[in-house]
Amino acid sequence: MSIEQELHDRLETLKVRIDEAQEKERLRHVMHNGDCPSASDLSKRYHAIQDMVAEQTEDREAHGEHLSSLEKSVMEWFDSFAFDR
């Protein structure tokens, strides 16, 4: 193998490693670009959904209905979909 070919191969190997590193960095940035909610955001969301369910529960219980814990959990689950819109 000539020196030129060896140098070319080494540069190609280096290029591949640089490309892989750049792609890894790009993916890292995409995955952690600040769109992830913080613990505070999640807590606020949770309390807002809890308040929505409490209102709905009070309203339904005022009309003589009794809601079980399972029904309240399902309401929280459904409200979480509406909350995200």
C-alpha positions in Angstrom: 0.0 0.0 0.0 1.3 3.4 -0.9 1.7 6.2 1.5 -0.9 8.2 -0.4 -3.4 5.4 -0.1 -2.7 4.9 3.6 -3.1 8.6 4.2 -6.4 8.6 2.2 -7.7 5.6 4.2 -6.8 7.3 7.5 -8.5 10.5 6.4 -11.6 8.5 5.4 -11.7 6.8 8.8 -11.3 10.2 10.5 -14.2 11.6 8.3 -16.5 8.7 9.3 -15.7 9.3 13.0 -16.3 13.0 12.7 -19.6 12.4 10.9 -20.7 9.9 13.6 -19.8 12.4 16.3 -21.7 15.2 14.6 -24.8 13.0 14.2 -24.6 11.9 17.8 -24.4 15.6 18.9 -27.3 16.5 16.6 -29.4 13.7 18.1 -28.5 14.7 21.6 -29.6 18.3 20.9 -32.9 17.1 19.3 -33.7 14.9 22.3 -32.9 17.6 24.9 -33.9 20.8 23.2 -35.9 22.2 26.1 -39.3 20.8 25.1 -39.3 18.5 28.0 -41.5 19.7 30.9 -39.7 20.4 34.2 -40.8 18.9 37.5 -42.5 22.2 38.3 -44.5 22.2 35.0 -45.6 18.6 35.7 -46.6 19.5 39.2 -48.6 22.5 38.0 -50.3 20.3 35.4 -51.1 17.6 38.0 -52.7 20.1 40.4 -54.7 21.8 37.6 -56.1 18.4 36.6 -56.8 17.6 40.2 -58.7 20.9 40.5 -60.7 20.1 37.3 -61.7 16.6 38.7 -62.6 18.1 42.1 -64.9 20.5 40.4 -66.5 17.8 38.3 -66.8 15.5 41.4 -68.4 18.2 43.5 -70.9 19.0 40.7 -71.9 15.4 40.2 -72.1 14.7 44.0 -74.3 17.8 44.4 -76.7 16.0 42.1 -76.7 12.9 44.3 -74.1 10.7 42.5 -71.3 9.0 44.4 -68.0 8.7 42.6 -65.6 5.9 43.4 -61.8 6.3 43.4 -61.7 4.4 40.1 -64.2 6.8 38.5 -62.1 9.8 39.7 -58.9 8.2 38.4 -60.6 7.7 35.0 -61.8 11.3 35.0 -58.2 12.4 35.7 -57.0 10.3 32.8 -59.6 11.8 30.4 -59.0 15.3 31.7 -55.2 14.9 31.1 -56.0 14.5 27.3 -58.2 17.6 27.3 -55.6 19.5 29.3 -52.9 18.9 26.7 -54.9 20.5 23.9 
